[in-house]
Amino acid sequence: GEDVEQSLFLSVREGDSSVINCTYTDSSSTYLYWYKQEPGAGLQLLTYIFSNMDMKQDQRLTVLLNKKDKHLSLRIADTQTGDSAIYFCAEDSGNTPLVFGKGTRLSVIA
Amino acid sequence: DGGITQSPKYLFRKEGQNVTLSCEQNLNHDAMYWYRQDPGQGLRLIYYSQIVNDFQKGDIAEGYSVSREKKESFPLTVTSAQKNPTAFYLCASSSGGQDNEQFFGPGTRLTVL
C-alpha cells in the first residue's frame, strides 16, 4: 500500500539551513506536498511540487524531488526560530485522501 | 473570508458521554476529512466524505460517527465506545478532482475526564 516515511526529529542552529527528508512508495503520485504545523494549530500548506518537476524554489524554501528514488526533500535556508514546527510530507496518488508522513519536528536553537 | 472552522477550540467531557465536534467550510469543497492526532504522532484518518450524503471509514473509525447532510458541514461524534478519546482532532477539506490539496481547520482539543 501507500506509505510515506519521514525522520521524526531535526535540530538546527538559527541561521543554518534545514533539510527535511521524505520517502514515498507510490510511483504514480501526481503531487507531493509539504505542510507546516505550529503548536496547537492546524496544518498549513507550505509548498507543493508536481511529479514532473525536479525542483521548486519559493523564497527560503527549496523542494527537491528524485522520482527514481521516490525521495522528496524540503530545504529551509537561513532557518529562524519561527520555523520551529512539525513538517509533514504528503503524497497525492490520485486517490482521496492524501497520504501523510508522521511529521518531522524541527527545533531551531538560538 | 473563505476558510474552514472548527468549534470549540477546547472541549472537556466526562467519560461515558458522547460529544460532537463541529467542522464547517465555505470553500465550496466537495470532500471533507477528520483526523486524530496524538502527542508525538502523525495524523490518523477517522472518516472522510467525498460528496454530500456519503462517507467512508478511515483507518481508525471505531467509536466515531459522522454525517454529511450539507456540503459545508461534516460533524464528528465521539461516542462512549471510543476507548481513548482524549486527543487533538483536525478537520480538512479539498475540492476533489485533480487538485487534491487539503485545507485544514484550527483543530479541537478534546479532553475526557
Chai-1 contact restraints between the chains, C-beta under 6 A:
chainA,res_idxA,chainB,res_idxB,connection_type,confidence,min_distance_angstrom,max_distance_angstrom,comment,restraint_id
A,A41,B,P106,contact,1.0,0.0,6.0,A-B,restraint_1
A,G42,B,L90,contact,1.0,0.0,6.0,A-B,restraint_2
A,G42,B,F104,contact,1.0,0.0,6.0,A-B,restraint_3
A,G42,B,G105,contact,1.0,0.0,6.0,A-B,restraint_4
A,G42,B,P106,contact,1.0,0.0,6.0,A-B,restraint_5
A,G42,B,G107,contact,1.0,0.0,6.0,A-B,restraint_6
A,L43,B,F104,contact,1.0,0.0,6.0,A-B,restraint_7
A,D92,B,N100,contact,1.0,0.0,6.0,A-B,restraint_8
A,T96,B,A31,contact,1.0,0.0,6.0,A-B,restraint_9
A,T96,B,Q50,contact,1.0,0.0,6.0,A-B,restraint_10
A,P97,B,Y33,contact,1.0,0.0,6.0,A-B,restraint_11
A,P97,B,Y48,contact,1.0,0.0,6.0,A-B,restraint_12
A,L98,B,Q102,contact,1.0,0.0,6.0,A-B,restraint_13
A,F100,B,G42,contact,1.0,0.0,6.0,A-B,restraint_14
A,F100,B,L43,contact,1.0,0.0,6.0,A-B,restraint_15
A,K102,B,G42,contact,1.0,0.0,6.0,A-B,restraint_16
A,G103,B,G42,contact,1.0,0.0,6.0,A-B,restraint_17
